[in-house]
Amino acid sequence: MHIFVLGTGMIGTTVVAELAKYAGAETITAVDINQSSIDKCLAIADNPRVIGKVAELATEEDIAEVLKGADLAIGCLPHSLSIAAIKAAISSNCHLVDLVGSRFTEKIAMHTQAQQAGVLIVPGCGVAPGITNFLAAQGIDLLDEAKEAVLSCGGIPRYPDPPLGYQVVYRLESLLGLYTKPATTIQGGEIVEMAPLSGLEKVTFPDPVGLCETVITDAHSTAFMLLGKVENLVERTVRYPGHWEKMRVLSELGFLDENLVSIQDITVTPKLFAEKILASKMLGHSIEDVTVLRVEVSGVKQNIAKKHTWEMIDLYDNVRKITSMAKTTAIPAMLIAQWIASKKITETGVIPIESLIIRERFQPFLAELANLGIEIEYKEEVFD
């Protein structure tokens, strides 16, 4: 099988390196606009089955041209190119595993087209969205009546620096999108949009993390796919204490707005200006990071109140020399691609991971994640 990886940034390079260990991939083509990025990716993968290709990836037509002859692709592109990548994959009769989970209603509208093309499109296939989604779906499935699902996740520095206590672990553009987009949730069995940066709560994780704070952020596909199966569902993003308050002040002052403003003879959005300024404030003095995840699903099983909890505290990978965020985002996507290639997954259409990795596939997928260094602990609580 010929597999293409679109984008060779930090996560794309990790996907390529891990995929190169998989015997079922006859050829892996790493695609990027920058030769230097491809060269670095090939050096890290260090496998003769991996080849590089310099190409534009700016439009649907660009991506479709790249995907000629591809059996399967993994999209590691900016959010703005996700829809174009899906359309290109469908027109090229190519399966696609996409890291991006936003604009889900537009993506699911292409379900029939993907089925007719005989391909599977898996959107939002990383850590969050991704791992959190199928954990929530499994928890709900284990109950007769699901009352509440809380999906908490965040990539945070191992050694936080002031003033924001945060370092960028993926594209700053995507980060600020998370901070400014209304959050889709399920409240009382209905889809409800919450304001960005709302619902501040304290939460404590095991060492070395400790006390953190969360706000409600977009639940991506889970709110739509699990609607009717759970009464309340929210996704929360984790940061160290104080971070959210500072970002809320910036938002209230208009620094995250997208309306154009003129400064002398320059026209720019406040958000783009803030992105440029904040980049240097989010570098951190250490590349070591932590990815925290906790998914809690409460409800009733055979008239007994129960709560299912999955938790992950994942640290910088000193063996692979990659961030925890790169590892926990790339490996789920790489595994889904493997399962499609080996026909462990045979469905077609636009299907999010929470509808694929559930029931009989759930434990085997968790076991493979653990074998690759992503260990998720589970506990069940029973209440009188």
MORA-V923826 format. One record per run of one state. SS is the DSSP state (2 for helix, 1 for strand, 0 for the rest). FROM is the first residue (numbers start at 1). LEN is the number of residues. Records with the same first field share a line. If there is no record, write none. Layout:
SS=FROM-LEN  FROM-LEN
This chain:
0=1-1  7-3  20-7  33-2  46-4  55-5  67-5  76-3  92-3  99-5  109-2  118-2  123-3  128-2  142-3  158-14  181-2  188-2  195-3  206-4  218-3  226-1  228-2  241-2  253-7  264-2  283-6  302-2  316-1  318-4  323-1  342-7  351-2  356-3  372-5  384-1
1=2-5  27-6  50-5  72-4  95-4  120-3  126-2  130-1  145-13  183-5  190-5  198-8  210-8  227-1  230-11  260-4  266-4  289-13  304-12  317-1  322-1  349-2  377-7
2=10-10  35-11  60-7  79-13  104-5  111-7  131-11  172-9  221-5  243-10  270-13  324-18  353-3  359-13
